[in-house]
């Protein structure tokens, strides 16, 4: 059997024992079989043995690829879910837009159900538009968000974004995005595609627009190759997101005080639970919600300001922040305590209609959702601002007013 020559490289493979195709440390059939694949296309003589061995190799490779594909799919889903889950736990309102290609790797309904976030696909683009003047989804979503994260960003979508193509919901959102607002992009592609000259041109163009690159890393890729091209680690992406958001809101001056924080912290410690899971809108919180309400109401009955003080100590013990955003204030006694303790208090009522709440995963539970802990402020009238947090309401004017007020403090 003659050698196969490609460019300046000549291969003189030694056949392994028949049927013997051991796997390397990455779970791939060893490279000698690749050389037989080359031989099939260049040998003019009798190559029946080579052909059979290559067939055996392909059978081996296909079997391993099928197993690997399942694991890669789980990994891709886990990465995206993990990013979103961490953002939700940090009180970041998050919306997911899924392209048709990414549906191969993401369980859209599972993400929507487990994380209780809005998830949109191309099919939703014209759901809300019937006639002139109706909201157009990609325009509304581009207005709504403060930060856009493209993760993972494939070679195909990167090429579209860098040239302004708008052929699906995601690329239309990107094209309508106000470039004064931050964009993070996290490329994910084969090593050869990442190293292609056109990729550098596209990355440079996006960076020149002010987009922030979170570069890929070296891993075993979806195609089975090992090299640069995998999406950055979840923690890297989440940290970059939080840094950008903190820059927007001024974290050195502002902090969120969650009145439910000390309640859930106590519950997690006494019941040996994960605090992050209690702070999120998952099943664990719902399982313990009624018991936490009953316990906290007993504590409040003798000291209305107890959890207000505990929350301040938990989030800003030294009173180092100029601005506190107090969330989870659900009782008139909460408001009265802050009014009697601090000056320059502004009260904001955020509402949403029942249909919007149900779309976001809310289900009415008798004995909880109609309890004083949830409804005590429904008849309170002394608000400085009332904001409707329904699906397509534009809150930018309200946000600007709040920001201007905060800057004047």
C-alpha positions as a Markdown table, in Angstrom:
| # | Residue | x | y | z |
|---|---|---|---|---|
| 1 | Unk | 0.0 | 0.0 | 0.0 |
| 2 | Unk | 1.5 | 3.3 | -1.0 |
| 3 | Unk | 1.7 | 6.4 | 1.1 |
| 4 | Unk | -0.7 | 9.3 | 0.9 |
| 5 | Unk | 0.8 | 12.7 | 0.3 |
| 6 | Unk | -1.0 | 16.0 | 1.2 |
| 7 | Unk | 1.0 | 19.2 | 0.6 |
| 8 | Unk | 4.4 | 18.5 | 2.2 |
| 9 | Unk | 3.2 | 15.7 | 4.5 |
| 10 | Unk | 3.6 | 12.0 | 3.7 |
| 11 | Unk | 1.9 | 9.4 | 5.8 |
| 12 | Unk | 3.1 | 5.7 | 6.0 |
| 13 | Unk | 0.5 | 4.2 | 8.3 |
| 14 | Unk | 0.9 | 0.9 | 10.0 |
| 15 | Unk | -2.4 | -1.0 | 10.3 |
| 16 | Unk | -3.5 | -1.8 | 13.8 |
| 17 | Unk | -4.9 | -5.3 | 14.5 |
| 18 | Unk | -8.1 | -5.9 | 12.8 |
| 19 | Unk | -11.1 | -4.6 | 14.7 |
| 20 | Unk | -8.8 | -2.8 | 17.2 |
| 21 | Unk | -9.5 | 0.9 | 17.4 |
| 22 | Unk | -8.7 | 2.0 | 20.9 |
| 23 | Unk | -10.0 | 5.4 | 22.2 |
| 24 | Unk | -7.7 | 8.2 | 23.2 |
| 25 | Unk | -8.1 | 10.2 | 26.4 |
| 26 | Unk | -10.7 | 12.4 | 24.8 |
| 27 | Unk | -12.9 | 9.4 | 23.8 |
| 28 | Unk | -12.0 | 9.6 | 20.1 |
| 29 | Unk | -10.8 | 6.7 | 18.0 |
| 30 | Unk | -7.0 | 7.1 | 17.6 |
| 31 | Unk | -5.6 | 9.1 | 14.7 |
| 32 | Unk | -4.1 | 6.2 | 12.7 |
| 33 | Unk | -7.6 | 5.5 | 11.4 |
| 34 | Unk | -7.8 | 9.1 | 10.0 |
| 35 | Unk | -4.8 | 8.1 | 7.8 |
| 36 | Unk | -6.8 | 5.3 | 6.3 |
| 37 | Unk | -9.5 | 7.7 | 5.5 |
| 38 | Unk | -7.0 | 9.7 | 3.5 |
| 39 | Unk | -5.9 | 6.5 | 1.8 |
| 40 | Unk | -9.3 | 5.8 | 0.5 |
| 41 | Unk | -9.3 | 8.9 | -1.6 |
| 42 | Unk | -5.8 | 8.6 | -3.1 |
| 43 | Unk | -4.9 | 4.9 | -3.5 |
| 44 | Unk | -5.4 | 3.5 | -7.0 |
| 45 | Unk | -4.7 | -0.1 | -6.1 |
| 46 | Unk | -6.5 | -2.7 | -4.1 |
| 47 | Unk | -7.6 | -1.0 | -0.9 |
| 48 | Unk | -10.2 | -3.5 | 0.4 |
| 49 | Unk | -8.4 | -4.0 | 3.7 |
| 50 | Unk | -8.0 | -0.2 | 4.1 |
| 51 | Unk | -11.7 | 0.3 | 3.2 |
| 52 | Unk | -12.9 | -2.2 | 5.8 |
| 53 | Unk | -10.7 | -0.7 | 8.5 |
| 54 | Unk | -11.9 | 2.7 | 7.7 |
| 55 | Unk | -15.5 | 1.5 | 7.9 |
| 56 | Unk | -14.8 | 0.0 | 11.3 |
| 57 | Unk | -13.3 | 3.3 | 12.3 |
| 58 | Unk | -16.3 | 5.3 | 11.1 |
| 59 | Unk | -18.6 | 2.9 | 13.0 |
| 60 | Unk | -16.5 | 3.4 | 16.1 |
| 61 | Unk | -16.4 | 7.2 | 15.6 |
| 62 | Unk | -20.1 | 7.5 | 14.9 |
| 63 | Unk | -21.0 | 5.5 | 18.1 |
| 64 | Unk | -18.8 | 7.7 | 20.2 |
| 65 | Unk | -20.1 | 10.9 | 18.5 |
| 66 | Unk | -23.7 | 9.9 | 19.3 |
| 67 | Unk | -22.8 | 9.4 | 23.0 |
| 68 | Unk | -20.8 | 12.7 | 23.0 |
| 69 | Unk | -23.6 | 14.6 | 21.4 |
| 70 | Unk | -26.0 | 13.8 | 24.2 |
| 71 | Unk | -23.4 | 15.0 | 26.8 |
| 72 | Unk | -22.6 | 18.2 | 24.8 |
| 73 | Unk | -26.3 | 18.9 | 24.6 |
| 74 | Unk | -26.7 | 18.6 | 28.3 |
| 75 | Unk | -23.6 | 20.7 | 28.8 |
| 76 | Unk | -24.8 | 23.5 | 26.5 |
| 77 | Unk | -28.2 | 23.5 | 28.3 |
| 78 | Unk | -26.6 | 23.5 | 31.7 |
| 79 | Unk | -24.3 | 26.5 | 30.8 |
| 80 | Unk | -27.1 | 28.7 | 29.6 |
| 81 | Unk | -29.4 | 27.7 | 32.4 |
| 82 | Unk | -26.6 | 28.3 | 34.9 |
| 83 | Unk | -26.0 | 31.8 | 33.6 |
| 84 | Unk | -29.6 | 32.7 | 33.7 |
| 85 | Unk | -30.2 | 31.1 | 37.1 |
| 86 | Unk | -27.4 | 33.1 | 38.7 |
| 87 | Unk | -28.7 | 36.3 | 37.2 |
| 88 | Unk | -32.2 | 35.6 | 38.5 |
| 89 | Unk | -30.8 | 34.9 | 42.0 |
| 90 | Unk | -29.2 | 38.3 | 41.9 |
| 91 | Unk | -32.5 | 39.9 | 41.2 |
| 92 | Unk | -31.6 | 40.6 | 37.5 |
| 93 | Unk | -34.7 | 40.6 | 35.3 |
| 94 | Unk | -33.7 | 38.3 | 32.5 |
| 95 | Unk | -35.3 | 37.5 | 29.1 |
| 96 | Unk | -34.0 | 34.7 | 26.8 |
| 97 | Unk | -34.2 | 34.8 | 23.0 |
| 98 | Unk | -33.6 | 31.5 | 21.3 |
| 99 | Unk | -32.6 | 31.0 | 17.6 |
| 100 | Unk | -33.9 | 28.1 | 15.6 |
| 101 | Unk | -30.4 | 26.5 | 15.5 |
| 102 | Unk | -30.0 | 26.7 | 19.3 |
| 103 | Unk | -33.3 | 24.7 | 19.8 |
| 104 | Unk | -31.2 | 21.6 | 19.1 |
| 105 | Unk | -29.4 | 22.2 | 22.3 |
| 106 | Unk | -31.9 | 24.0 | 24.6 |
| 107 | Unk | -35.1 | 22.8 | 26.1 |
| 108 | Unk | -37.0 | 26.0 | 25.8 |
| 109 | Unk | -40.1 | 24.9 | 27.8 |
| 110 | Unk | -37.9 | 23.5 | 30.6 |
| 111 | Unk | -36.0 | 26.8 | 30.9 |
| 112 | Unk | -39.3 | 28.8 | 30.9 |
| 113 | Unk | -40.8 | 26.6 | 33.5 |
| 114 | Unk | -37.8 | 26.1 | 35.9 |
| 115 | Unk | -36.5 | 29.7 | 35.8 |
| 116 | Unk | -39.8 | 31.5 | 35.3 |
| 117 | Unk | -38.5 | 33.9 | 32.7 |
| 118 | Unk | -39.8 | 35.1 | 29.4 |
| 119 | Unk | -38.4 | 33.1 | 26.5 |
| 120 | Unk | -39.0 | 34.1 | 22.9 |
| 121 | Unk | -38.4 | 32.4 | 19.5 |
| 122 | Unk | -38.8 | 33.5 | 15.9 |
| 123 | Unk | -42.4 | 32.3 | 16.1 |
| 124 | Unk | -43.2 | 35.0 | 18.6 |
| 125 | Unk | -42.1 | 37.9 | 16.4 |
| 126 | Unk | -45.5 | 38.9 | 15.2 |
| 127 | Unk | -47.7 | 37.5 | 18.0 |
| 128 | Unk | -48.4 | 41.0 | 19.4 |
| 129 | Unk | -48.7 | 42.9 | 16.1 |
| 130 | Unk | -52.0 | 43.0 | 14.3 |
| 131 | Unk | -52.2 | 46.5 | 12.9 |
| 132 | Unk | -50.2 | 49.8 | 12.6 |
| 133 | Unk | -49.3 | 51.1 | 16.0 |
| 134 | Unk | -49.2 | 47.7 | 17.7 |
| 135 | Unk | -45.9 | 46.8 | 19.5 |
| 136 | Unk | -43.3 | 45.0 | 17.4 |
| 137 | Unk | -41.5 | 42.4 | 19.5 |
| 138 | Unk | -37.9 | 43.0 | 18.5 |
| 139 | Unk | -38.3 | 46.7 | 18.9 |
| 140 | Unk | -39.9 | 46.4 | 22.3 |
| 141 | Unk | -37.3 | 43.9 | 23.6 |
| 142 | Unk | -34.4 | 46.2 | 22.4 |
| 143 | Unk | -35.9 | 49.1 | 24.3 |
| 144 | Unk | -36.7 | 47.1 | 27.5 |
| 145 | Unk | -33.3 | 45.7 | 28.4 |
| 146 | Unk | -30.3 | 47.6 | 29.8 |
| 147 | Unk | -27.8 | 45.0 | 28.7 |
| 148 | Unk | -27.5 | 42.5 | 25.8 |
| 149 | Unk | -25.6 | 39.3 | 26.1 |
| 150 | Unk | -24.9 | 37.1 | 23.0 |
| 151 | Unk | -24.0 | 33.7 | 24.5 |
| 152 | Unk | -23.1 | 31.5 | 22.9 |
| 153 | Unk | -22.4 | 33.5 | 19.7 |
| 154 | Unk | -22.0 | 31.1 | 16.8 |
| 155 | Unk | -19.8 | 31.9 | 13.7 |
| 156 | Unk | -23.0 | 32.2 | 11.7 |
| 157 | Unk | -24.7 | 34.7 | 14.0 |
| 158 | Unk | -21.5 | 36.7 | 14.4 |
| 159 | Unk | -21.2 | 37.1 | 10.7 |
| 160 | Unk | -24.9 | 38.2 | 10.5 |
| 161 | Unk | -24.5 | 40.7 | 13.3 |
| 162 | Unk | -21.2 | 42.2 | 12.0 |
| 163 | Unk | -22.8 | 42.8 | 8.6 |
| 164 | Unk | -26.2 | 44.0 | 9.8 |
| 165 | Unk | -28.3 | 41.1 | 8.6 |
| 166 | Unk | -31.8 | 40.9 | 10.2 |
| 167 | Unk | -33.3 | 37.5 | 9.3 |
| 168 | Unk | -34.5 | 36.3 | 12.8 |
| 169 | Unk | -35.7 | 37.7 | 16.0 |
| 170 | Unk | -32.3 | 37.8 | 17.6 |
| 171 | Unk | -30.5 | 39.6 | 14.8 |
| 172 | Unk | -33.4 | 42.1 | 14.6 |
| 173 | Unk | -33.0 | 42.9 | 18.3 |
| 174 | Unk | -29.3 | 43.4 | 17.8 |
| 175 | Unk | -29.9 | 45.7 | 14.8 |
| 176 | Unk | -32.4 | 47.7 | 16.8 |
| 177 | Unk | -30.2 | 47.9 | 19.9 |
| 178 | Unk | -29.1 | 51.3 | 21.0 |
| 179 | Unk | -25.3 | 51.0 | 20.9 |
| 180 | Unk | -24.9 | 53.4 | 23.8 |
| 181 | Unk | -26.1 | 50.5 | 26.0 |
| 182 | Unk | -23.6 | 47.7 | 26.7 |
| 183 | Unk | -23.4 | 44.5 | 24.7 |
| 184 | Unk | -21.4 | 41.4 | 25.7 |
| 185 | Unk | -20.6 | 38.7 | 23.1 |
| 186 | Unk | -19.3 | 35.3 | 23.9 |
| 187 | Unk | -18.1 | 33.5 | 20.7 |
| 188 | Unk | -18.4 | 29.7 | 20.4 |
| 189 | Unk | -17.2 | 27.8 | 17.4 |
| 190 | Unk | -14.7 | 25.3 | 16.0 |
| 191 | Unk | -11.0 | 26.1 | 16.3 |
| 192 | Unk | -10.5 | 26.4 | 12.5 |
| 193 | Unk | -13.5 | 28.8 | 12.3 |
| 194 | Unk | -12.2 | 30.9 | 15.2 |
| 195 | Unk | -8.7 | 31.1 | 13.6 |
| 196 | Unk | -10.1 | 32.1 | 10.2 |
| 197 | Unk | -9.1 | 35.6 | 9.1 |
| 198 | Unk | -12.7 | 36.7 | 8.6 |
| 199 | Unk | -13.4 | 36.0 | 12.3 |
| 200 | Unk | -10.8 | 38.5 | 13.5 |
| 201 | Unk | -12.3 | 41.1 | 11.1 |
| 202 | Unk | -15.8 | 40.5 | 12.5 |
| 203 | Unk | -14.6 | 40.6 | 16.1 |
| 204 | Unk | -12.7 | 43.8 | 15.5 |
| 205 | Unk | -15.8 | 45.4 | 14.0 |
| 206 | Unk | -18.0 | 44.5 | 16.9 |
| 207 | Unk | -15.4 | 45.8 | 19.4 |
| 208 | Unk | -15.2 | 49.0 | 17.4 |
| 209 | Unk | -18.9 | 49.5 | 18.0 |
| 210 | Unk | -18.3 | 49.3 | 21.7 |
| 211 | Unk | -19.3 | 45.6 | 22.1 |
| 212 | Unk | -17.3 | 43.8 | 24.9 |
| 213 | Unk | -15.6 | 40.5 | 23.8 |
| 214 | Unk | -15.6 | 37.6 | 26.3 |
| 215 | Unk | -13.1 | 35.4 | 24.4 |
| 216 | Unk | -13.5 | 31.7 | 23.9 |
| 217 | Unk | -11.4 | 29.2 | 25.8 |
| 218 | Unk | -9.6 | 25.9 | 25.0 |
| 219 | Unk | -11.8 | 22.8 | 25.5 |
| 220 | Unk | -13.0 | 19.6 | 23.7 |
| 221 | Unk | -15.4 | 21.2 | 21.3 |
| 222 | Unk | -18.8 | 19.9 | 20.1 |
| 223 | Unk | -17.2 | 18.5 | 16.9 |
| 224 | Unk | -14.8 | 16.4 | 19.0 |
| 225 | Unk | -11.7 | 18.5 | 18.3 |
| 226 | Unk | -9.7 | 19.9 | 21.2 |
| 227 | Unk | -8.7 | 23.5 | 20.9 |
| 228 | Unk | -9.8 | 27.1 | 21.3 |
| 229 | Unk | -13.4 | 28.0 | 20.5 |
| 230 | Unk | -15.5 | 26.9 | 23.5 |
| 231 | Unk | -17.7 | 29.6 | 25.1 |
| 232 | Unk | -16.1 | 31.2 | 28.2 |
| 233 | Unk | -16.8 | 29.7 | 31.6 |
| 234 | Unk | -20.1 | 30.6 | 33.2 |
| 235 | Unk | -18.6 | 32.4 | 36.1 |
| 236 | Unk | -16.5 | 34.6 | 33.8 |
| 237 | Unk | -19.7 | 35.6 | 31.9 |
| 238 | Unk | -21.8 | 36.2 | 35.0 |
| 239 | Unk | -19.0 | 38.4 | 36.5 |
| 240 | Unk | -18.8 | 40.5 | 33.4 |
| 241 | Unk | -22.5 | 40.9 | 33.3 |
| 242 | Unk | -22.6 | 42.0 | 36.9 |
| 243 | Unk | -19.7 | 44.4 | 36.4 |
| 244 | Unk | -21.5 | 46.1 | 33.5 |
| 245 | Unk | -24.8 | 46.3 | 35.4 |
| 246 | Unk | -23.0 | 47.7 | 38.5 |
| 247 | Unk | -21.4 | 50.4 | 36.3 |
| 248 | Unk | -24.9 | 51.3 | 35.1 |
| 249 | Unk | -26.5 | 51.7 | 38.5 |
| 250 | Unk | -23.4 | 52.8 | 40.4 |
| 251 | Unk | -22.9 | 50.0 | 42.9 |
| 252 | Unk | -20.4 | 52.1 | 44.9 |
| 253 | Unk | -23.3 | 54.4 | 45.8 |
| 254 | Unk | -26.4 | 52.2 | 45.7 |
| 255 | Unk | -27.4 | 48.8 | 47.2 |
| 256 | Unk | -30.6 | 46.7 | 47.2 |
| 257 | Unk | -32.0 | 46.0 | 50.6 |
| 258 | Unk | -34.3 | 42.9 | 50.4 |
| 259 | Unk | -36.6 | 42.7 | 53.4 |
| 260 | Unk | -37.1 | 39.0 | 52.7 |
| 261 | Unk | -33.3 | 38.4 | 52.8 |
| 262 | Unk | -33.0 | 37.9 | 56.6 |
| 263 | Unk | -36.1 | 35.7 | 56.7 |
| 264 | Unk | -34.8 | 33.4 | 54.0 |
| 265 | Unk | -31.3 | 33.4 | 55.5 |
| 266 | Unk | -32.7 | 32.3 | 58.9 |
| 267 | Unk | -34.8 | 29.7 | 57.2 |
| 268 | Unk | -31.9 | 28.3 | 55.2 |
| 269 | Unk | -29.7 | 28.1 | 58.3 |
| 270 | Unk | -32.2 | 26.4 | 60.6 |
| 271 | Unk | -33.5 | 24.0 | 57.9 |
| 272 | Unk | -30.1 | 23.3 | 56.3 |
| 273 | Unk | -31.3 | 24.6 | 52.9 |
| 274 | Unk | -29.4 | 26.5 | 50.1 |
| 275 | Unk | -30.0 | 30.2 | 50.6 |
| 276 | Unk | -29.6 | 30.9 | 46.8 |
| 277 | Unk | -32.4 | 28.5 | 46.0 |
| 278 | Unk | -34.7 | 30.2 | 48.6 |
| 279 | Unk | -33.9 | 33.6 | 47.2 |
| 280 | Unk | -34.8 | 32.5 | 43.7 |
| 281 | Unk | -38.3 | 31.8 | 42.4 |
| 282 | Unk | -38.0 | 28.1 | 42.3 |
| 283 | Unk | -39.8 | 25.1 | 43.8 |
| 284 | Unk | -37.8 | 25.2 | 47.1 |
| 285 | Unk | -39.1 | 28.7 | 47.8 |
| 286 | Unk | -42.7 | 27.7 | 47.1 |
| 287 | Unk | -42.4 | 24.6 | 49.3 |
| 288 | Unk | -41.3 | 26.7 | 52.3 |
| 289 | Unk | -43.2 | 29.9 | 51.5 |
| 290 | Unk | -46.2 | 29.5 | 53.7 |
| 291 | Unk | -44.1 | 28.4 | 56.7 |
| 292 | Unk | -41.7 | 31.3 | 56.3 |
| 293 | Unk | -44.6 | 33.8 | 56.1 |
| 294 | Unk | -46.2 | 32.4 | 59.3 |
| 295 | Unk | -42.9 | 32.4 | 61.2 |
| 296 | Unk | -42.0 | 36.0 | 60.1 |
| 297 | Unk | -45.5 | 37.3 | 61.0 |
| 298 | Unk | -45.1 | 36.0 | 64.5 |
| 299 | Unk | -41.8 | 37.8 | 64.8 |
| 300 | Unk | -43.3 | 41.0 | 63.4 |
| 301 | Unk | -46.2 | 40.9 | 65.7 |
| 302 | Unk | -43.9 | 41.9 | 68.6 |
| 303 | Unk | -41.4 | 44.1 | 66.7 |
| 304 | Unk | -42.6 | 45.7 | 63.4 |
| 305 | Unk | -39.2 | 46.9 | 62.5 |
| 306 | Unk | -37.2 | 43.7 | 63.2 |
| 307 | Unk | -36.7 | 42.5 | 59.6 |
| 308 | Unk | -36.1 | 46.1 | 58.4 |
| 309 | Unk | -33.2 | 46.4 | 60.7 |
| 310 | Unk | -31.9 | 42.9 | 60.0 |
| 311 | Unk | -32.1 | 43.5 | 56.2 |
| 312 | Unk | -30.1 | 46.8 | 56.6 |
| 313 | Unk | -27.4 | 44.9 | 58.6 |
| 314 | Unk | -27.3 | 42.1 | 56.1 |
| 315 | Unk | -26.8 | 44.3 | 53.0 |
| 316 | Unk | -25.2 | 47.6 | 54.2 |
| 317 | Unk | -24.2 | 47.1 | 57.8 |
| 318 | Unk | -22.0 | 50.2 | 57.9 |
| 319 | Unk | -24.5 | 52.5 | 56.1 |
| 320 | Unk | -21.8 | 53.2 | 53.5 |
| 321 | Unk | -24.2 | 53.6 | 50.5 |
| 322 | Unk | -25.9 | 56.9 | 49.7 |
| 323 | Unk | -29.0 | 55.2 | 48.2 |
| 324 | Unk | -30.9 | 52.2 | 49.3 |
| 325 | Unk | -33.4 | 50.4 | 47.0 |
| 326 | Unk | -35.7 | 48.6 | 49.5 |
| 327 | Unk | -37.5 | 45.6 | 47.9 |
| 328 | Unk | -40.1 | 43.2 | 49.3 |
| 329 | Unk | -41.8 | 45.9 | 51.3 |
| 330 | Unk | -45.2 | 44.4 | 51.6 |
| 331 | Unk | -46.8 | 45.8 | 54.7 |
| 332 | Unk | -47.8 | 49.3 | 55.9 |
| 333 | Unk | -45.7 | 48.8 | 59.0 |
| 334 | Unk | -42.6 | 48.4 | 56.8 |
| 335 | Unk | -43.3 | 51.8 | 55.2 |
| 336 | Unk | -44.0 | 53.4 | 58.6 |
| 337 | Unk | -40.8 | 52.1 | 60.1 |
| 338 | Unk | -38.7 | 53.6 | 57.2 |
| 339 | Unk | -40.6 | 56.9 | 57.4 |
| 340 | Unk | -39.9 | 57.2 | 61.1 |
| 341 | Unk | -36.3 | 56.2 | 60.7 |
| 342 | Unk | -35.0 | 58.0 | 57.6 |
| 343 | Unk | -35.5 | 61.2 | 55.7 |
| 344 | Unk | -35.9 | 61.7 | 51.9 |
| 345 | Unk | -38.0 | 58.6 | 51.4 |
| 346 | Unk | -39.6 | 58.0 | 48.0 |
| 347 | Unk | -42.3 | 55.3 | 47.7 |
| 348 | Unk | -42.7 | 53.4 | 44.4 |
| 349 | Unk | -45.6 | 51.1 | 43.7 |
| 350 | Unk | -44.9 | 48.5 | 40.9 |
| 351 | Unk | -47.9 | 46.7 | 39.6 |
| 352 | Unk | -48.6 | 44.0 | 36.9 |
| 353 | Unk | -52.0 | 42.8 | 35.6 |
| 354 | Unk | -53.0 | 39.2 | 36.4 |
| 355 | Unk | -52.5 | 37.9 | 32.8 |
| 356 | Unk | -49.0 | 39.2 | 32.7 |
| 357 | Unk | -48.2 | 37.7 | 36.1 |
| 358 | Unk | -49.6 | 34.3 | 35.0 |
| 359 | Unk | -47.4 | 34.4 | 31.8 |
| 360 | Unk | -44.4 | 34.9 | 34.1 |
| 361 | Unk | -45.3 | 31.7 | 36.1 |
| 362 | Unk | -47.5 | 33.1 | 38.9 |
| 363 | Unk | -50.3 | 30.9 | 40.2 |
| 364 | Unk | -52.7 | 32.0 | 42.8 |
| 365 | Unk | -52.5 | 30.0 | 46.1 |
| 366 | Unk | -55.3 | 30.5 | 48.6 |
| 367 | Unk | -54.0 | 31.4 | 52.1 |
| 368 | Unk | -50.8 | 32.8 | 50.7 |
| 369 | Unk | -51.5 | 35.2 | 47.8 |
| 370 | Unk | -54.5 | 36.7 | 49.6 |
| 371 | Unk | -52.7 | 37.0 | 53.0 |
| 372 | Unk | -51.8 | 40.3 | 54.6 |
| 373 | Unk | -48.1 | 39.6 | 53.7 |
| 374 | Unk | -49.1 | 39.9 | 50.0 |
| 375 | Unk | -52.0 | 42.3 | 50.0 |
| 376 | Unk | -51.6 | 44.7 | 52.9 |
| 377 | Unk | -50.5 | 47.6 | 50.5 |
| 378 | Unk | -53.3 | 47.1 | 48.0 |
| 379 | Unk | -55.3 | 50.0 | 49.6 |
| 380 | Unk | -52.3 | 52.2 | 50.4 |
| 381 | Unk | -52.5 | 55.5 | 48.5 |
| 382 | Unk | -49.5 | 57.6 | 49.4 |
| 383 | Unk | -47.2 | 56.7 | 46.5 |
| 384 | Unk | -44.7 | 59.0 | 44.9 |
| 385 | Unk | -44.7 | 56.9 | 41.7 |
| 386 | Unk | -46.9 | 54.1 | 40.4 |
| 387 | Unk | -45.4 | 52.0 | 37.6 |
| 388 | Unk | -47.1 | 49.3 | 35.5 |
| 389 | Unk | -44.7 | 46.5 | 34.9 |
| 390 | Unk | -46.7 | 44.8 | 32.1 |
| 391 | Unk | -45.1 | 43.0 | 29.2 |
| 392 | Unk | -44.4 | 45.9 | 26.8 |
| 393 | Unk | -44.7 | 49.0 | 29.0 |
| 394 | Unk | -41.7 | 51.3 | 28.4 |
| 395 | Unk | -40.4 | 52.3 | 31.8 |
| 396 | Unk | -37.5 | 54.4 | 30.5 |
| 397 | Unk | -39.1 | 57.8 | 31.3 |
| 398 | Unk | -39.8 | 56.6 | 34.8 |
| 399 | Unk | -36.3 | 55.2 | 35.3 |
| 400 | Unk | -34.7 | 58.4 | 34.1 |
| 401 | Unk | -36.8 | 60.4 | 36.6 |
| 402 | Unk | -35.7 | 58.1 | 39.4 |
| 403 | Unk | -32.1 | 58.3 | 38.3 |
| 404 | Unk | -32.2 | 62.1 | 38.1 |
| 405 | Unk | -33.7 | 62.2 | 41.6 |
| 406 | Unk | -31.0 | 59.9 | 42.9 |
| 407 | Unk | -28.2 | 62.0 | 41.3 |
| 408 | Unk | -29.6 | 65.1 | 43.0 |
| 409 | Unk | -29.3 | 63.5 | 46.5 |
